[in-house]
């Protein structure tokens, strides 16, 4: 299963620079900050890993000469687990948390707002 026609792989350094530029534009719009967007991206990443498992294993085998079983357990399964872990914890990780403060600021409340 290859990439769709409109999402061809970059062929030149200029292609890669254009992709990075486009991704930066999206990032700076703030679109990537919402939990919904992040969850959507993580779910798409998990689906892509599942759909392209064979192609991924072939590429890793070609580059690193790993056996299919080793690729599954050390690369694919590990990555899939990490995606699931991130999905399960994302909301908590994005939530503001109360932080300790100096005595001079005892009356104030201070929170840490995680931000990419």
C-alpha positions in Angstrom: 0.0 0.0 0.0 1.8 3.1 -1.2 1.2 6.8 -0.7 -1.7 8.5 -2.4 -0.9 10.3 -5.6 -1.2 13.7 -4.1 1.1 12.8 -1.2 4.1 11.6 -3.1 7.4 11.2 -1.2 9.7 14.2 -1.5 12.3 13.7 -4.3 14.5 16.8 -3.8 15.8 18.9 -0.9 13.5 21.6 -2.1 10.5 19.2 -1.8 11.5 18.5 1.8 11.9 22.2 2.6 8.5 22.9 1.2 6.9 20.2 3.3 8.6 21.4 6.4 7.5 25.0 5.6 3.9 23.8 5.1 4.0 21.9 8.4 5.4 25.0 10.2 2.5 27.1 8.8 0.0 24.7 10.2 1.8 24.6 13.6 1.9 28.4 13.9 -1.9 28.6 13.3 -2.4 26.9 16.7 -4.3 24.1 15.1 -2.1 21.5 16.6 -2.7 22.6 20.2 -6.1 21.1 20.7 -6.5 17.6 22.3 -8.9 16.7 19.5 -6.3 17.4 16.8 -3.6 15.5 18.7 -5.9 12.5 19.3 -6.8 12.5 15.7 -3.2 12.5 14.6 -2.3 9.7 17.1 -5.1 7.6 15.8 -4.1 8.2 12.2 -0.5 7.2 13.1 -1.7 4.0 14.7 -3.8 3.2 11.7 -0.9 3.9 9.3 1.4 1.7 11.4 -1.1 -1.1 11.2 -1.9 -0.6 7.4 1.8 -0.3 6.4 3.2 -2.9 8.9 4.6 -5.1 6.1 6.2 -2.2 4.2 7.7 -0.9 7.4 9.1 -4.3 8.3 10.6 -4.7 4.8 12.3 -1.3 5.0 13.7 -2.0 8.5 14.9 -5.4 7.4 16.6 -3.9 4.3 18.3 -1.1 6.4 19.1 -3.0 9.6 18.9 -6.7 8.7 16.5 -7.4 11.5 14.4 -10.5 11.5 10.6 -10.0 11.1 9.9 -11.2 14.7 12.5 -8.8 16.1 11.0 -5.9 14.1 7.5 -6.7 15.3 8.5 -6.9 19.0 11.1 -4.1 19.2 9.7 -1.6 16.7 6.1 -2.1 15.7 4.7 -3.4 18.9 6.7 -0.9 21.0 5.5 2.0 18.9 1.9 0.8 18.9 2.1 0.6 22.7 3.5 4.0 23.0 0.8 5.5 20.8 -1.9 3.8 23.0 -0.2 5.1 26.2 -0.1 8.6 24.8 -3.8 8.5 23.7 -4.8 7.3 27.2 -2.7 10.0 29.0 -2.9 12.9 26.7 -5.8 14.7 28.4 -4.0 14.5 31.8 -0.7 15.6 30.3 -2.4 18.6 28.7 -4.2 19.7 31.9 -2.9 22.6 34.0 -1.3 21.5 37.2 -0.9 23.4 40.5 2.7 24.2 41.3 4.6 25.1 44.5 5.4 28.7 45.1 7.6 30.8 47.4 6.2 32.1 50.6 6.0 35.6 49.1 3.3 34.4 46.8 1.4 32.3 49.3 -1.9 34.1 48.6 -1.7 33.5 44.9 -2.4 30.4 43.0 0.1 29.2 40.4 -0.5 26.7 37.6 1.7 25.2 35.0 0.0 25.0 31.6 1.8 22.5 29.3 2.3 23.9 25.9 4.2 22.3 23.0 
